[in-house]
Amino acid sequence: MGKKIKLGVLGGGGDSLIGILHRVASSMFDKFEFVGGVFNPELDESKKFAKELGIGTDKVYKDLDHLITEETKLPEDERIKVVSILTPNFLHFPMAKQLLENGFHVICEKPMTTTFEEAKILEETLNKSKTIFAVTYTYTGYPMIRQMKEMIAAGEIGEVQKIDVQYYQGWINPIIHDKDQRNSIWRLDPEKGGISCCIGDIGTHAFDMIEYVSGLEVKELLADLNYVYSDNKMDVDGTVLLRFSDYVKGVLRSSQIATGEENNFAVKIYGKKASLKWEQENPNYLYKLEDGQPIKVLKPGHEYNSALSLDGTKLPPGHPEGIFDSMGNIYKGVAKAINGEKYHPAEFPTMKDGVRGMNFIEKVVDSHNKGNVWVKLDS
């Protein structure tokens, strides 16, 4: 086994769920060594957190400038090579840009930036840096999502006719109905979260997913958003009509006020010959539907699955794999790219996904603000 890639992390301290997810995912497949970063604005707190995790404090820094200055002094085999950005949204762009300009590989949480213009600047920066950049649209790492993608690409369901994607949560309910809370949480602050909450947070997952599995690109959209209260500046619910072409259309439904829902992310792709359905809360089942036939259920780990799906499966059939495994598969793909190994282009979301995600978010808000009209996405 080759030497592990040294990984630094920005944010993700304390009891951050996303921090735990990335740390566990990076440890899978023995490709990365988590060595430090900046976990908290206070250096003492970052060092304290590092000790709690059982890692050394020699690569724990007070800020990103300090990390870059010190790490770039080191020999290539001793320095942090890739940095994961797990901070609030408004920090993604400046941090990613600075890292790319200094030759670091980057793994960034979504949304990649807070504006489409920033996303395009970041794309230009990446093209100059010749490094690896991944956006963690986590759900693309599930084995059965990868199987779904391969089956559609192989023509197993025929030409796609209809796409339906839903991402429902209810977590923001207690916050949105409390005036003090909705005016203080960062996710509902445009200065920190960008122009969208619901679409920017989970709607962008749904958008990336349908383009990932279908192989199609959204050309136009019409959006209707819900802010619930007049003093709330960020959407918490939305429905978006989609046009992939004149004869292929779809709908994206996203909500954070779907009372009682946990993480109800469901993808349905309807073709001329058959259809495929997948639900994140039961991720090890991929359903194939055909007229006049019993529903077929495909599961991970079986030889009937594609090489891409099997590469992302660590356990024998019947052993459930979940969100940590999905994120781990993305990290695995990034490691292959950094190490110059052969990898499937669908193993991790790239800068293109991040740029299209930001274009989607802005166009959704634009469509809503213009009175729910059709708008074109940039090609």
N, C-alpha and C positions, 0 to 999 in steps of 0.2 A: 504494500500500500504506500502511495506517495505521501509526502509531507502534507499535513493539514493546512488549509487556508486560514490565515489569521483574520478573525472577524471582530469588528468593533460595532457598537450600537449607540445610537443617539436617541435618548428618551427610553421609555419602557421600564422605568424604575418603579420601586414600591410594589404595589399589588396590581399593576397594569396587566390586564388580560392579554393585550397584544404583545406585551413584553415576554410573558411566559410562553405564548404561542411561538414566537420567533426563536426564543432560546431553545425550546424543545425541538422545534423543526430543524434548526441548524445542527443539532447534535446527531440527527439521524444520518445513517449511511457513512458516518465517520469521515466526512469531507471537510468540516470546518472546526476550528478551535476558537471558541469565544474567549477573548482576552481582555476586553476593556471597552472604553468609550466615554461618553458623557451621559449619565443617567438622570441627572438632576441639575438645576441651575446652581446649586450650592455644592462646591467641591467636596466638603466634608460628608455631605449626604451621599454623594456618588461613591465615595470611598467606603462608607459604612455599608452601602448596598452591595458593593463588590465583595466585601468580607462576608456578608450574609450568604452570598452565592458561592463562596469558596474559591474565588479567583483572586489573583494578585492585584495590587493597586498601582503597579508601576506603569500601567497603560490606561489608567483612569485620569481623565483630564478635566480642567476647569471649564473649558469650552471648546468649540470646534476649531477655532484658530490655533489654540494650544496643541490640540491633537495633530493637526496637519503639520505644524512647525516641527514638533518633536518626532513624529513618525517618518517624515520625509528625510530626516537626518540619518535614519538607520539603514543598514544593508537590506537589500531586497528580501532576503529570506527571514528577516527578523521583524519586519514592519507589518502593520495592519494593511491588508490588501483590499478588503471589501468592507463597506460600512452600511449597516441597515438603519434607515431613518424611520423612527417610530414616534415622532413628535406630533403635536397638533398641526393641522393642515398648512397654516400660514408660514411655517418654518420649512416645509418640504422643498420649495423652490430654491431659496438662498443656500440652504445646506447642500442640496444635490448639485447645484451649479458649482459651488466652491470645491466640493469633493472631486467632481469630474475634471475641473480645471487643474487639479493637482494630481491627477493620475490614479485616483481610487476607483474601484468598481463600486456600484451602488445598488442596493436593494431598497426600494422605497414603498412605503405604505400609500394607499390610495385615499383620496384623489391625489394624483401626482403633484399638482400645483393648485393654486386657487384661481388661475385664469388660463384661458386658451393661449393668450399671448405669451405668458410665462412658459407654457408647455412647448411652444414653438422655439423659444429661445433655448430651452433646455435641450431640445432635439438638436439644434445647431451645435451646442456645446459638446454633446455626446459624439457627434460626427467628427469633431476636431480631436477629441480625446482618445478615440479608438479603444475605449474601455467597455465593460459589460454593464448594462443597466436593466434591472428588472422591476416591475411593479407587482405588488402582491395582491392580485386578484385571486385570492386564495382558492376559490372553489374550482378553478381550472385544473387543480392538481388531483382531484378525485379520480380514481381509476375508471369509474363508470361514466364520468363526464368525458374522459379521454376516449373511452370506447364509443360513446355516443358520437363524438366528433368523427372518428374513423369510419363508423358505419354510414354516416351521412355522406362523407367524402367518397365512399366506395359505391354510392348509389343504392344502398339497401332499402331506402324508403322512397326512392324516386325523387323527382323534382320537388323541392320545398314549396308548399302552398300557403302555409299559415304558421305564424310563430306566436306563442303566448308565454310570457314570463311574469312571474309574480314574486315579489319579495316583501313579506309582511312581518313587521315587528310591532310590539306595543309598549316598548320600554320608555318612550318619552311622555306617555300619558300623565304620570304624576308631576312631571316638570312643566309641561306646556300649560297646564291648568293652574299653576301657581305663579303669579305675576313676578314675584321676587326671583324665583328660580329661573324662569324663562328669560329674564333679563340679565342673568349673571352667568349661565353656563356657556362655555366657549363654543360649543357646537351650534348655538343659536346666535352667535356673534359674527356678523359678516367680516369684521376685521381679522378674526382668527380662523373662521371656518370656510370663508369664501362666500359665494353668492347663493349657495344652496346647502341645506342640511340633509333632507331625506334623499333627494336625487344624488347629491354629491357623496353621501355616505354609502347608501345601499343600492340606490337606483343605478349608479355607475357599475356596480357589480353585475347587475342584471343585464345592462347594456353590453358590457364586455363579454358576458357569458353567451348571449345569443349570437354575437358575431363570431365568437370562438367556435362554438359547436356547429353552427350552420355553414360557416365559410362565406356568408353573405355580409354585405355592408349596408347599414341604414343610409338611405339617401335623403329622406325627408321625415319630419315629425311634426306632430301637433300635440301640445301639452296643456293640461289643466291641473293647477297646483292648489293645495289647501294650506293656509297659514293659521287657521283656526281663530286667531285673535289679531285685531288691527295693529297692535303694538309689537307683534312678532314679525321680525324681518326675514325669517328663514322658513322655507317650506318644510312641512312635516308629513306630507302626503301628496301623491301625485299619480295621474294616469296619463300615459303618453301613447298616442297612435303612431305607428311606424309604417313607412313605405320603403321596402327594399327594391321594388320595381313596380311597374304598372299592375302586375298581376301577383305579386308576393307582398303580403302585408302582415302586420302583427300589432300586438298591444303589450305594453309594459306597465305593470301596476306595482307601485311601491308605496309603503306606508310605515310610519313609526307610531301611528295612533290606532293601529288595528288591535283593539283591546283584547288581551289574553293571548295574543300570538307571541311566540318566542323567536324563532328564526325560520319562518316559513318561506323558504326559497324554492320555487318550483319552476321547471323549464319544460315546455312542451313544443315539439317540432313536428308539424303535420306535413307528410309528403303525399305524392300521388299514389304510391303503392302501400305505404305503411306509416306509422307514427312512433315517436319515441318520447317517453316521459321520465323525468327524474326529479326527486325531492330531496333537498339537503338534509332534512331531519331523518330521512331513511336512505342515506347515500350509497348503500351497497346494493341497491336494487335499481336496475334499469328496465323499464317496461317497453315492450314492443307490441304495437297494436296493428292488426290487419283486419280488413273486412272479412267476415265469415270465418275467422280463425280464433282459437283461444288466445288470451293474452299470454305472451311469453315473458319470462322474467330472467334477465341475465344478471350474474353476480361476479364479483371480482375473483381473480386467481385461477380461473378455469382456462384451459387451453383454447377454447373457442374465442377468447378475447384477443384483441390486437396486441402487437408488440409494444405499442405505446402504453396501452392500459396495463399490461403485465409488468412493464418496467417500473410502473408506479405502485405495484402491489408487493408488499413485503411479507404477507402472511398467507398460509394455505387457505383454500376456500372454506367459508364458514366462520372465519375469524374476522369480526368487524374492524374496519379501518375508518378513521374519522378525520376531523378538522386538522389535528396535529400532523397526521400522515399526509394530508393534502398539501399543507404548507411545506412539509418536509420534501415533497416531490419537487416543489418549485426551487427550493434551495439546492436540491440535487442537480437539477438542470443548470442552475447558475454555476455550480462548481465545475460541471463538465465544460461549460463555455470558458470559464476562467482558465482552466487547465488545458485548454486547446483540444479537448476530446470531442469525438463525434457525438452529436446530440440531435434530437428531433426538434424542429423549430417550435413545436407546440408545448415544449417542456416548461417554459416559463413565459409570462406576459412581458412584453418588451416596451421600449419607448413609444412605439407606434400605438400600442394599446392605451398607454397613458395619455398621449396626445389626443386620440380619438375620444377618450373618456372625458377630457376637459371640453372638447368641442361639443360633445353631447350635452354636458351639464349647462353650458352657456346657451345652447340653442333651445333647450327645454325652457329655461327661464325667459329667454327672448320670446318664444312662442306664447307663453302664458301672459307676459307683460303686454304683448301686442294685441291681446284679446282672443287668445286661443286660435291662432292661425297656423297654417302650414309654413314651415321654414326649412331651407335646405342646409344639410351639413356640408362643411368644407370637404372636398375630396382629398 
